[in-house]
Amino acid sequence: MLYGLLHAVVPPVAKAVWRPEVVGLENVPRTGGVILASNHRSFADSVVVPIVVPRTVVYLAKQDYFTGTGVRGYLTRSWFEAIDMLPVDRDDAKAAIASLDTALEVLADGKAFGIYPEGTRSRDGRLYRGRTGVAHLALTAGVPVVPVGLQGTERLQPVGARLPRLAKVRVEFGEPLDFTGRFDGVPAGRARREATDEIMAAIGRLSGQEPAGVYNERPGGS
């Protein structure tokens, strides 16, 4: 009952309160498996994208959010389930690999899967180098990648803030990137790297961020 209530209420209320500027929504396919790959500025990113897309967008979230006890644990778990999050243990290497299989299942079911190729939130505003999991998913599943540029979400919910604030947010969707047949005969590692770099370049054009040129390492506990 709580799941249904949250799922029906949260997106329209959040959209009405934040009133994000949305550009290029026509670039998101209405049906079929698709990857929405965006920059990552805030914890709120995984809420902002789904509330503006007219279809379910599945994200992975820390397993801790689904294992709490008591009333708070129940409410937290219900919240993340209501916004279509799936649990993953980010500190377990095997579980991280298994999360790619989970994502492939989501795409095989014809759903939209949201991912942050940077891996973790940018704390200095720069766009970090993408990890190749996004290309692995696109090339394996044979689905398009829609690059997404988020602006302002770092003010909506800054790193360390427990609750979102009012802030001007812009969400821009770029044209889908289709890698079908593009890397035939190319070694898998090179194909994943080149596809990922193309995705990140597209995200950078949409977000306007300065490229960092290095990977973003996740601080402990973030």
VENRAKA-V597507 format. One record per backbone hydrogen bond with DSSP energy under -0.5 kcal/mol. NH is the residue of the N-H (numbers start at 1). CO is the residue of the C=O. E is the energy in kcal/mol with one decimal. If there is no record, write none. Layout:
nh:NH co:CO e:E
nh:NH co:CO e:E
This chain:
nh:5 co:1 e:-2.1
nh:6 co:2 e:-2.8
nh:7 co:3 e:-2.7
nh:8 co:4 e:-1.6
nh:9 co:5 e:-2.1
nh:10 co:6 e:-2.8
nh:13 co:9 e:-2.1
nh:14 co:10 e:-3.0
nh:15 co:11 e:-2.4
nh:16 co:12 e:-2.0
nh:17 co:13 e:-2.3
nh:18 co:14 e:-2.8
nh:19 co:15 e:-2.1
nh:21 co:169 e:-3.1
nh:22 co:20 e:-0.5
nh:23 co:171 e:-2.7
nh:27 co:24 e:-2.3
nh:28 co:25 e:-1.8
nh:29 co:27 e:-0.7
nh:32 co:110 e:-0.6
nh:34 co:111 e:-1.4
nh:35 co:144 e:-2.3
nh:36 co:113 e:-2.7
nh:37 co:35 e:-0.7
nh:37 co:146 e:-1.8
nh:38 co:36 e:-0.6
nh:38 co:115 e:-2.0
nh:39 co:148 e:-1.1
nh:43 co:157 e:-0.6
nh:45 co:42 e:-1.6
nh:46 co:43 e:-0.8
nh:47 co:44 e:-1.9
nh:48 co:44 e:-2.6
nh:49 co:45 e:-2.0
nh:51 co:47 e:-1.7
nh:52 co:48 e:-0.8
nh:52 co:49 e:-1.1
nh:53 co:49 e:-1.1
nh:55 co:53 e:-1.0
nh:58 co:112 e:-2.8
nh:59 co:84 e:-1.4
nh:61 co:86 e:-2.8
nh:63 co:88 e:-1.8
nh:65 co:62 e:-1.6
nh:66 co:63 e:-2.2
nh:67 co:64 e:-1.0
nh:73 co:69 e:-1.6
nh:74 co:70 e:-2.2
nh:75 co:71 e:-2.6
nh:76 co:72 e:-2.7
nh:77 co:73 e:-2.5
nh:78 co:74 e:-2.5
nh:79 co:75 e:-2.3
nh:80 co:76 e:-2.2
nh:81 co:77 e:-2.2
nh:82 co:78 e:-2.1
nh:83 co:79 e:-1.4
nh:84 co:81 e:-1.6
nh:85 co:80 e:-2.6
nh:86 co:59 e:-2.4
nh:88 co:61 e:-2.0
nh:90 co:88 e:-1.0
nh:92 co:89 e:-1.4
nh:93 co:91 e:-0.6
nh:96 co:92 e:-2.4
nh:97 co:93 e:-1.9
nh:98 co:94 e:-2.3
nh:99 co:95 e:-1.7
nh:100 co:96 e:-0.8
nh:100 co:97 e:-0.9
nh:101 co:97 e:-1.0
nh:102 co:98 e:-1.9
nh:103 co:99 e:-2.3
nh:104 co:100 e:-2.2
nh:105 co:101 e:-1.9
nh:106 co:102 e:-2.0
nh:107 co:103 e:-2.3
nh:108 co:104 e:-2.5
nh:109 co:105 e:-1.4
nh:110 co:107 e:-1.8
nh:111 co:106 e:-1.9
nh:112 co:56 e:-1.0
nh:113 co:34 e:-2.6
nh:114 co:58 e:-3.1
nh:115 co:36 e:-2.4
nh:117 co:115 e:-0.6
nh:119 co:116 e:-1.9
nh:122 co:40 e:-2.7
nh:127 co:210 e:-2.8
nh:128 co:126 e:-0.6
nh:129 co:214 e:-2.7
nh:131 co:117 e:-2.9
nh:134 co:131 e:-1.1
nh:136 co:132 e:-2.3
nh:137 co:133 e:-2.2
nh:138 co:134 e:-2.1
nh:139 co:135 e:-3.1
nh:140 co:136 e:-2.2
nh:141 co:137 e:-2.7
nh:142 co:138 e:-1.4
nh:143 co:138 e:-1.0
nh:144 co:33 e:-0.5
nh:145 co:177 e:-2.3
nh:146 co:35 e:-3.3
nh:147 co:145 e:-0.7
nh:147 co:175 e:-0.5
nh:148 co:37 e:-2.7
nh:149 co:172 e:-2.9
nh:150 co:148 e:-0.6
nh:151 co:170 e:-2.4
nh:155 co:152 e:-1.3
nh:156 co:152 e:-1.3
nh:157 co:153 e:-2.2
nh:161 co:158 e:-2.4
nh:165 co:156 e:-3.6
nh:170 co:151 e:-2.7
nh:171 co:21 e:-3.2
nh:172 co:149 e:-2.3
nh:173 co:23 e:-2.9
nh:174 co:147 e:-3.0
nh:174 co:172 e:-0.5
nh:177 co:145 e:-3.1
nh:178 co:176 e:-0.6
nh:179 co:177 e:-0.6
nh:182 co:179 e:-1.8
nh:183 co:179 e:-0.6
nh:184 co:181 e:-0.9
nh:186 co:183 e:-2.1
nh:191 co:187 e:-2.6
nh:192 co:188 e:-2.5
nh:193 co:189 e:-2.0
nh:194 co:190 e:-2.6
nh:195 co:191 e:-2.4
nh:196 co:192 e:-2.3
nh:197 co:193 e:-2.4
nh:198 co:194 e:-1.8
nh:199 co:195 e:-2.2
nh:200 co:196 e:-2.7
nh:201 co:197 e:-2.0
nh:202 co:198 e:-1.8
nh:203 co:199 e:-2.3
nh:204 co:200 e:-2.6
nh:205 co:201 e:-1.8
nh:206 co:202 e:-1.4
nh:207 co:203 e:-2.7
nh:208 co:204 e:-2.2
nh:212 co:127 e:-3.3
nh:213 co:127 e:-0.6
nh:217 co:215 e:-0.7
nh:222 co:219 e:-1.7
